[in-house]
Amino acid sequence: MALEKLSADEARQAQPQQSPISAPEPWLGPGSVESGPWTRRELFGYVLWGSIALVILVFECVAAFDGDSTPWPTLSSTAGNLQEDHHWTGLVILGGLSALAARIVFFPWPNRRSEG
């Protein structure tokens, strides 16, 4: 694969992109300071995952605070019972939580407009 050489004009026109999780740097242009409007996909994602989180939160709170009369256990007790029977599941659960935490912390990095 051959590398293409950029002309001086093309090199000057190239604008660096900034990560949305870093501090705004106005010299990179308006995209650095303003994130722009939400796309339909972003809005749908927030509604979908927010609804799922709300349903899980309600069932978890009911099971945690009224555990004697609910027929289901909390997720944490289910995970604990699973780890007692199969020790390797702890690694899978920890890996999943780590991947989820990294995704949440770095969302929507690296580029919010890449999927637009």
C-alpha positions in Angstrom: 0.0 0.0 0.0 1.5 3.3 -1.1 1.4 6.3 1.2 -0.1 9.4 -0.4 1.7 12.8 0.1 -0.4 15.7 1.0 0.1 19.1 -0.6 0.8 22.1 1.6 -2.8 23.4 1.0 -4.3 20.0 2.0 -2.2 19.8 5.1 -3.3 23.3 6.2 -7.0 22.4 5.6 -6.8 19.4 7.8 -8.6 20.1 11.1 -7.7 18.1 14.2 -10.5 16.5 16.1 -10.8 16.7 19.8 -12.2 14.0 22.1 -15.6 15.1 23.6 -14.4 14.0 27.1 -11.5 16.5 27.2 -11.8 20.1 28.1 -13.0 22.5 25.4 -10.3 24.0 23.3 -11.7 26.9 21.2 -8.7 27.1 18.8 -9.9 23.7 17.4 -13.1 25.3 16.2 -16.7 25.3 17.2 -16.9 21.5 17.2 -14.6 21.6 20.2 -16.8 23.8 22.3 -20.3 22.8 21.1 -21.4 19.2 20.8 -24.2 19.9 18.4 -27.7 18.5 18.4 -28.5 14.9 19.3 -29.1 12.4 16.5 -32.2 10.2 16.4 -29.9 7.2 17.2 -28.5 8.9 20.3 -32.0 9.8 21.5 -33.3 6.3 20.9 -30.3 4.8 22.8 -30.9 7.0 25.8 -34.7 6.2 25.8 -34.1 2.4 25.3 -31.3 2.0 27.9 -32.9 4.4 30.3 -36.1 2.4 30.2 -34.3 -0.9 30.7 -32.3 0.6 33.6 -35.6 1.9 35.2 -37.3 -1.5 35.0 -34.2 -3.3 36.5 -34.0 -0.6 39.3 -37.7 -1.0 40.2 -37.4 -4.8 40.4 -34.1 -4.6 42.3 -35.5 -2.2 44.9 -38.7 -4.2 45.4 -36.7 -7.4 45.9 -34.1 -5.7 48.2 -36.6 -3.9 50.5 -39.4 -6.4 50.5 -37.5 -9.6 50.0 -39.7 -11.8 52.1 -42.8 -11.4 50.0 -41.2 -11.2 46.5 -40.8 -14.4 44.5 -37.5 -13.3 42.8 -34.1 -12.7 44.2 -31.9 -9.6 43.6 -29.3 -9.7 40.8 -26.5 -9.5 43.3 -27.8 -12.6 45.3 -28.2 -14.5 42.0 -24.7 -13.6 40.9 -23.4 -14.7 44.4 -25.2 -18.0 44.2 -23.9 -18.6 40.7 -20.3 -17.9 41.8 -20.7 -20.4 44.7 -21.6 -23.1 42.3 -19.2 -22.2 39.5 -16.2 -20.2 40.5 -15.3 -19.2 36.9 -18.4 -17.1 36.5 -16.9 -14.5 38.8 -14.3 -13.7 36.1 -17.1 -13.4 33.4 -19.2 -11.1 35.6 -16.2 -8.9 36.5 -15.1 -8.7 32.9 -18.6 -7.7 31.8 -18.9 -5.0 34.5 -15.4 -3.7 33.6 -16.4 -3.5 29.9 -19.6 -1.7 30.7 -17.9 0.8 33.0 -15.3 1.6 30.3 -18.0 2.1 27.7 -20.0 4.4 30.0 -17.0 6.4 31.0 -15.7 7.0 27.5 -19.1 7.4 25.7 -19.3 8.8 22.9 -15.5 8.9 22.4 -13.7 8.8 20.0 -15.9 10.7 17.6 -19.6 11.5 18.1 -20.2 12.2 14.5 -18.5 9.1 13.0 -21.8 7.2 12.7 -23.9 10.1 11.6 
